[in-house]
Amino acid sequence: MAGMAPEGSQFDAKHYDSKMQELLNQGETEEFFTSYDEVHESFDDMGLQENLLRGIYAYGFEKPSAIQQRGIVPFCKGLDVIQQAQSGTGKTATFCSGILQQLDYSAVECQALVLAPTRELAQQIEKVMRALGDYLGVKVHACVGGTSVREDQRILASGVHVVVGTPGRVFDMLRRQSLRPDYIKMFVLDEADEMLSRGFKDQIYDIFQLLPSKIQVGVFSATMPPEALEITQH
């Protein structure tokens, strides 16, 4: 399960911080990126809503992993976030918490879009999002290939707060205007390197073109190929 790996199992915080610093210091990216140095060692001091904290603890988290200590708060502040992290380090819960903290639950409109390279990963993210947002009444839907288009359209028409999906199906839903981008304010690319290696780059750009220009972007990737950073600069 995402985020359930023991603290530090595949995550070397010092290495992470120095790698991110290296990334930020690369000449051309300097004006574009700034480093965020705050570390929050407990979920309680992150300023999260009570019902989100309840969901986090009910899910079995006790102490934030290294990536959660660094990533949840900037995401909650509406900052664009780029994080280099392997699977099993708690990144799913990082962006799920950031999204859940910022949703306007009184508006049942899609406000956050998460893209993942595979159907399995999209469905896993949907489960984590639903579990963490259990006490908030979040409505999440996974738009993935191999499932009924009509069923997707029906669920989207009935209203959701978050869509998690694979690029092909998400683009199809946007194109058919079943998924309306007008209220989307957060956009997350999970496993961005994997997305690019699977040839989704053009589709991601096509989706990006349809989203509002003022949007918060989160990119999570085990490696940071230049193209992954490039996507964020559009």
N, C-alpha and C positions, 0 to 999 in steps of 0.2 A: 504494500500500500504506500502511496506517495507520502513521504515525510515520516514514515514510521522507522526509518533506519536509525540505529543508535547514533547519538551525537558524534560527529566527526568521522563516521565510518568511511566515507569516501570523500571527505572534505577537509582539506588542510587550509585553515583560515589564513595563516601567514602567507602561504603560497598564493591563495586567492587574492589577498590584499595587494601583494606585490605584483601579481599578474595584471590586476585591474589598473594599478598605478602605471605599469609599463604601457598598457593599452591607452591610458589617458594621456601619457606623455608623448605619444607618437605625433610628430610635427603637425600634420594637417588636421588632426582631430581636436587639437588643443582648445580652439575657441568653442568647439561644438559640445565637448563633454566637460563636466566638472566632477570631481570625486565627492562622495558623500561618506563622511567618516564616523557618523554617530553609530554606536553599537548599543542595542537595548537588550539587556540580559534576561528580561522576563516579559511575558506577554502583557502582564498587568501595567507595565509602565510605557506602553505604546500608545496610550490614548484611544484604545479601541472601544467600540460600543459594547455595552454589557452583554447583549444577546449574541454578539459575535464571539466574545470571550467564552461564553457558555458553550457555544458550538465547538470552539477550539479545544476546550478542556474535555468536553464529552467525546470528542474524536480520539482522545488518548494522548494528546500533546501535553507535556508538563513544562518543558523548558524549550525556548526557541533554539533551533539549530543555528549554526554560524551564519548561513545565508539568510535565515529568517530574522536574526538579530540586526542584520544590515539592510535587508531589502523591504521589509513590510512598511516601515514608517515613511521612507521616501515615496513609495507607491501610494500610500494613503494621503500624502500631501499633494498628490496630483503631478508629481514629477515623472518625466520619462525615465525609465529604468532599464539599464543594460546589465545583465548578470551572467557571468560565466559559471556554469555549475553542471555537474553530472547528475544523472538520475539518482534518486535515493538520498539527496541532500536536503530535501524539504522545499524545493523550489515551487512545486505545485501549490502548496499551502501558502507560500509567500504571495504569489499573485492572486490566489483565490481570496485571501484575507484582504488584500489591497482593494480588490474589486468590491467585495461584500461591504466593506467599510464605507465606500463612496456611493453606493446605489441609492436612488430615491425610490423607496419601496411603495410610495403612494402612486407612482406612475408605472403602470404595467406596460412598459415599452422596453425594447432591447436597448440597454445602455452600455453593454460590454460585449465584445466579441473576442473569443480566444481561438486561435488557429493552432492545430496540431498536425503532424505529418501522417499519423495513422488513425484509423477508426478506433482501435483499441485504446490508444492514448487519449483520444478525445472523450471516449466513454468513461475512462478512469478519472479524467479531470472533472467531468460532469458529476461523478459520484462524490468526489472530494468537495466540490463547490456546494453540492446539495447538503452534504453532511455538516460542513462548517456553517452553512447558512440556515440550518434547520430551525433555529429559534427566531430567525429573521423573516421567515416565510418567503424565501427566495424562490423564484421560478426559473429553472434552468432547462435548456433543451440542447441535446447533442444533434447536430446536423451532419450526418456522415453518409458516405456512399453505401450502397448495398441495402438501404432501407427504403421504405415507401415515400416517394416524393409527396404524394397526396397527404400522407399522415403528417409529414413535416409542415406542409402548408397549413393544415388544420391546427396544429399546435401553435405555430407562429401567429396565426390569425387570432387565436384565443388569448395571446399575450404572454410574453416572457420577459424577464429582466436581463438574462444572460444567454448568449448562444455560444456553444463550444462546438467546433467542427473542423472538418478537413476542407482544404481550399476548394476542391472541385464542387462539392455540394453547397458550400457557403456561397460561392460565386453564383451558382445556379439559382439559389434562393434570392439573392440580391437582384439578379438579372430579371427574374420573374416578378420582382417587387413583392414577394411574399415576406422577405426580410427587409424591413425599411431601415435605412441607415440614419435617418434624421436625428434620433436621440442617442446614437452611439457616441460615448465620450471616452471609452477606454478600449484599447486594442492590444492584445497580447499575442506574441509569436512564441510558441513553445518549441524547443528543439529546432531552432532556426537553421542550424547547420544541416540537420537531417532534412529539413524542408527543401533547402537549396540543392542538396545532393540528389533529392528525388525529382528535381526538375520543376518545382512549384514556383520558381521565382516570378515568372510572368503572371501566373495566377494571383500571386500575392500583390503584385503591382496593380493588377486589374481591380482587385478588391479594394486596395488602398485608395484608388482613384474615386471610388464610389462613396467613400466615408467622408464625414465632415472634416474640413481642413484643421479645425482646432480639436485635436484629439490627443489623449495621453497614450504613449506607446511603451510597452514593456517587451523586451527581447531577452529570451532565456536560451542559452546555447552552451553545449559542452565545450565547443571550440568556437573561436570568433573569426571566421574567415572574413576578409574585407567586405564581401557581398552582404554579410549579415549586418554589418554596421551601416553599409550603404543604404539598406532598406529603410533604416530609421531616419535617414536624412532627407526623405522625400516628403 
